[in-house]
Amino acid sequence: MLSKFRQWLGNKNQREVKNILAHILPKIDKYYKSIQDTKALDQVSVELRTSLQEDSKRKEALYLAFAVVKEAVKRALGITMHDVQLIAGWILCQGDVAEMKTGEGKTIVSLLPAYWFGLQNKGLHMVNVNEYLAKRDYEEMSKVFKLLGLSVGLNLASMSEYEKRTAYLQDITYGTCTEFGFDYLRDHMVSEAEHRVQRALSFAIIDEIDSILIDEARTPLIIAGTSKAAPDLYYVCARFVRGFLEGRDYETDRESNQVMFTESAIRKIEAAFMIDNLYEVEYTVIYHYLLQSLRAKVLMHRDVDYMVADHKVHIVDAFTGRILEGRQFSEGLQQAIEAKENVPLSEENRTHATITIQKVFSLYNQIAGMSGTIQTDEEEMRRIYGLEVVSVPTHKPIIRQDYEDIIFLTKEIKYDRVIEEIRKRHAQSQPVLVGTTSVQQSEDIANRLSSLKVPYQILNAKTEQEEAKIIAGAGLKGAITIATNMAGRGTDIRLGEGVAQLGGLHVIGTERHESRRIDNQLRGRSGRQGDPGSSQFFLSLEDELIERFAKDEAEEFRESWQWGQEGFLGGKLQGFMGTVQRHVEQQLLSVRSMVFRFDTIIHDQRQAFYQQRNEVLQSEEWPARLSHSVVSYMTAFIHKYCPDHKVPEEWDIWQLKREFGAEGPFLHNIQDWQNSQKIIDQVVVEWTNRWDAYIAQREPSYWKQIWRPSYLQIIDRSWLDHLESLQQLKHGIHYQAYAQQDPVQAFQKEAWRLFNQMGDRIQKIVARKVMQELRDSTNEPIQRMNQVV
């Protein structure tokens, strides 16, 4: 049944492509022939903008738009777009995801939806995985858009507010997913509306959509302020856990990548730090520092998760091997790693604003994207983002030969065989691309080749400045290129002269990645545009995925099989490796799904807060807004201490007056203490009379100048505290599973309780500040509490 369903999916995909080929492309070709003699293509764009105002003309306008772009590409770049590129472009314009193999010209394809959406005067964001590719595409593709009369901008992290706003005002804006997201957050932190840089988020075309919407979706975007770390405590904790042993002092959950102290370790900590109970609230900071120090020791590996350069700790992107500039590990983990490596501690981050990648792109009216390897994750695309995936056939048949994996007992034997394979191919002058999963792996292989005097180029976080040059030379005769992940590299590997006759580029994978999709990206670097090529993975039972997720099962293979130096091809071991990888994919999907579910709750609160903040930012009725806060504050406390369900003799009048504090005079003229609503009415009248007299003395401009920045400061600080509370709540919420509660439902209930508390706290702070201002202005003496009572 399942195979039939998959076959139906395949047929559905094929039907979509055949329909475009049979019914859409002929119409595009008809327009293309009619405009080839048109000199001013920009004038056609003017006409198209007009046509888009009428729904009845949109379909024909789209045919013409494709024809115009095809002609502009030919004139500006000297390239004639082929049919599969037009098919992919059409899929993107329908708001779907196009899977196109590496080397099929996705950058050229992106011009089609970019032009179409750019014509609509709402702004299109062309989203890249890094600034190098964003800048490259902006510079190369601007030639086409210039011919078409569309404006193009580039959004970089280093730009000023003015430069960013100018970039966003263009028809098409190139940039990275992170910078688009950070600008969205920053726009909701401004103190003046005119400091915002973005327009409303309308359209986005995402290159390498799997890298952005899947791989980066596990980590939220965070804008943080800094606070001074406690260096002594971090260094003390780092030294203290250095001698801890697994099993005795801590336990490790390899699948979830978490560590926890044993009871023995807890007693050891309490004795050393002279603490009665480590779990008491007052010792939260010490417990947090110790746990982060343990995580730094056990889970964070140098030259894998991070690297140290110039006495600083830099995060390494797990998917591209690049350094993530300007990013830190959060919640003190950065400082714990710095203490572990004995380098100067940076300042700790405190979250000011955060959003997940999923939620950033849910804000756009329409998104679409491209990838070379997205089909394996089409269900996630559909379920989380509402995007359908359509596989586009290659321009020329793929003739690359993908050999079965070879599986060895140990890493050492595996690497020996990898080096042997590299040397054999190199001796024949065939170029070799070696893909690794970490910086450490790439350097281990490089060191082995160096000892044998074999030349190579290495591409990882330490050499990324030379990226384009290294990749461009990877297809030349005799080239050996070692790369830490090839996802999102952007540059094609073109074969040098005579390389096709040698078998093309040979790809060697040294370990399975966490996703089949990333393995396919590595393979896809060979055999582009009908080139010959080959690929093979060399694996071992000591590989990272096996150690983390299938250690016990691997032990059975170790004991029951007759292992030699040659390794095994295919069969049961191959099936085992595939099963482990699919298990990891499911694990990561669960993580992303949980992140998505949690952030859906936070996102609803974020939108509610941003709406309130925008109202404050744009408010002109400040006296009424402030008075309303005071009345609401007073009303709430009167209901609290003089509730209707109790008789007046049971009311807590003393506590009510104590809560009002210096504002007690508002209670002095109350004649009737027997009815809570009458108390409210009398207090409101007293307040309103005083407030009206006070505001009559103030210029209208006073309120906006003085109260808007003050009010924003109050709500921003409250939101910052709320985000910290939510972060702490998330860390502890998994314990709800042990209480047989759904952690997400428990989080939702508690998160909204905290959100409402934040609203009450804001109202209370504002109200007291307003009443203080009124009292100060009238020089009313501050009465002591006992006088009020």
Buried (B, 14 or more C-beta within 10 A) or exposed (E): EEEEEEEEBEEEBEEBBEEBBEEBBEBBBEBBEEBEEEEEBBEBBEEBBEBBEEEEBBEEBBBBBBBBBBBBBBBBBEBEBBBBBBBBBBBBBBBBBBBBBBBBBBBBBBBBBBBBBBBBEBBBBBBBBBBBBBBBBBEEBBBBBBBBBBBBBBBBBEBEBEBBBBBBBBBBBBBBBBBBBBBBBBBBBBEEEEEBBBEEBBBBBBBBBBBBBBBBBBBBBBBBEEEEBBEEBBBBBBEBBEEBEEEEBBEBEEEEEBBEBBEEBBEBBBEEBEBEEBEEEEBEEBBBBBBBBBBBBBBBBBBBBBBBEEEEBBBBBBBBBBBBEEBBBBBBBBBBBBBBBEBEBBBBBBBBBBBBBBBBBBBBEBBBBBBBBBBBBBEBBEEBBEBBBBBBBBBBEBEBBBEEBBBBBEBEBBBBBBBEBBBEBBEEBBBBBBBBBBBBBBBBBBEBBEEEEBEBBBBBBBBBEEBBEBBEBBBBBBBBBBBBBBBBBBBBBBBBEEBBEBBBBBBBBBBBBBBBBBBBBBBBBBBBBBBBBBBBBBBBBBBBBBEBBBEEEBEEBEEEBEBEEEBBEEEEBBEBBEEBBEBBBEBBBEBBBBBBBBBBBBBBBBEEBBEBBEEBBEBEEBBEBBBBBBBBBBBBBBBEBBEEEEEEEEBBBEEBBBBBBBBBBBBEEBEEBEEBEEBBEBBBEBBEEBBEEBBEEEEEEEBEEEBBEEBBEBBBBBBBBBBEBBBBBBEEBBEBEEEEBEBBEBBBEBBEEBBEEBBEBBBBBBBBBBBEBBBEEEEEEEBEEEEBE
